[in-house]
Amino acid sequence: SYSHTASPCRVTGNERSGRENKMRTAERILTAFVVIIMAGLVLVPTAQVIMRGVFVLPFIGAEEFTRFLLICLIFCAYPLVVEHGENIVMGEFKAAMPARLRGVLNVTISLSAIAITGFLAWVTATNISNNLKNSTPTLGIPYWIFLGATLFGFAVRRQYRPDNPCDAIERNAPPIKPAKIV
């Protein structure tokens, strides 16, 4: 049988259940927030069309606010997409590879994803600190809020387990045979 006892990456059941409960709660809160953003993304352009078409009044800043909501939606939903494995992968290509090569590829992908999202989070945090006093031209939305959604998406993305190198190794680990007692 396949046993994980030899892996240094494993955590105990109590540690896992506590972490999983916290992650589930955070995921529900994030999902609710993303749904609210998505509703705003639908309602703002709808309100603009109604105000212009029915009341002949401009909805000043609607385009800018819609762009802001779209940016927030993309980066706030990014961790959810990754958590549920809905990001783009080349599953058929990887499945056709030998197990050892697939394991190396999974670890390489995991390590590069951790490095890239960490780098992007760092770049975004640097840009936030350099633009604290700047804001959008029409509505005056501070740039740190725009960039904050990006920072959130990349920083939280690093916390999810799919890019944990230990998981990538274990997904393709050869079965561990029980030791024979002589």
N, C-alpha and C positions, 0 to 999 in steps of 0.2 A: 504494500500500500504506500501511497505517497504521503510522506511525513514532513512537516515543516519544522520539526524540533531542532534540526541542525542549523537553522538560519539565525544569524545574529540580528536580523532585521525585525524579527517578530516581537510583538507586544503581548502582554497578558490580556485575558478576556475582560477584566475589570477596567484596565486602561483603555481598551478599545471601545467598550460600551459607553463610557463617560465621554470620550472624544466624539463618538458617533452621535450621541444625543445632542451635544453642543453644535455639531456640524448640521444636524437635521434642523434644529431650531434656527440657526443662522441662515440655512437654505430657505426655510419658509419665510423668514423676514425679508430676505433678498428677493424672493419670488414675488411677494406682495408688493414690494417697492418697484420692481420691474413692471408689474401689471399696471400700477398707478402711472408710471412714466408712459407706458404704451397707450393707456387711455388718454393721457394728455396729448400724446402725439397724434391721436385721431381727433380729439376735440378742438385743439387749437386751429388747425386748418379748416375744420368744419365751421367753427365760429367765424373765422375770417370770411369764408364764402357767404355765410348767411348775413353777416354785417355789411358786406359790400353789395350783395345782390338784393337784399330785402330793405335794409335801412340806408343804403348808399353812404355808409360811414366806413372809413378805413380802420383797420385793426392794426394800429401802429406797433411794430415790433413782432408781429406774428411770425414772420419768416425767420427772424433771429431766434425767437423762442423755440420754434419748431426744430431748427438746427441744433440748439442746445439740448432739447429733449432727445433728439436722435443720437447725439454723441453720448449722452448719459445712458440711453437704452443699450447701445452697443457695448459699452465698456462695463456697465453694471451687470448685464446679462452674460458677459463672457465667462465668468467663473461657473455659472450654471450650465452653460453649453459644454464646457470641459468636464464638469462633474458627471454629466449624463452621457458622456462619450459621443456627443453629437457633432464634434468638430470633424473636419475632413481628414480622412485617413485613407491609405491605400491598402485596405485589408486583404484584397485578393492577391496583390503583389507580395505582401508579407507572408501570407499563408502558403504561398508556393515556395518559399525559401526553406532551406534546411533549418532545423530547430536551433542549432548553435548560432548560425548567422542571424536568424530572427531575434535571438536573445541579445546578440551584440547590437543589432539595429535598435531594438527596444531601449536598451540602456543608453545608446548614443542619442536617440530621440529624446529620452527623458532628461538626460544631462543638458542637452542643448536647449530644450524648452525651459528648464529651470534657469539657465544662464541668460537666455534671451529675455524672458519675462522679468527677471531681476534687473537686467540692464535697462529695459524700457521703464520699469518703475523708478529706477535711480535717475534716468534722464528726465522723466516727468516731474519728479520731486525737485530736481535742480531748476527746471523751467518754472515751477510754481514759486520757488523762492526768489527767482529773478523777476517775476511779473506780479508781485503781490499788490502793486498799486495800479495795475492796468485793468481795464474793463472793456466790455463790448461797446460799440459806438451808439447803438440805438437805445437799448434797455439798461446799459450800464451794469451788466452781469459781470462780476469780477472774474478774471481769467482763472483764478485759483479754483473756482467752482467748476469751470469747464475742464481744467486739467485734473481736478480732484477726482472726477469720474474715471479718467484714464488711469490715474495712479491707483485708485481703488481696484479697478479691474485687473491690472497686472499684479498688484501686490497680493490680492486675495487669491488670484489664480495660482500663485506659487504654493498656497496652503493645501490645495487639494491633492489627494493621494495618487491620481493617475500618473503623475510624473515623478513619483517616488522611485528612485533607482532600485531600491530593494524590491518593490513590487514588480518592476520590469524584469529583474533577475529571476524572481520566483515564478513568474508566468511561464518562463521557458526553461526552468531548471529541470534537469533530468530526474526521474524518480529516484529517491534515496532508498537503497535496499537495506533491510534490517540486517544488523551485524549478526554473524553466526558465532555462537559460543562453542568453542572447541573443547 
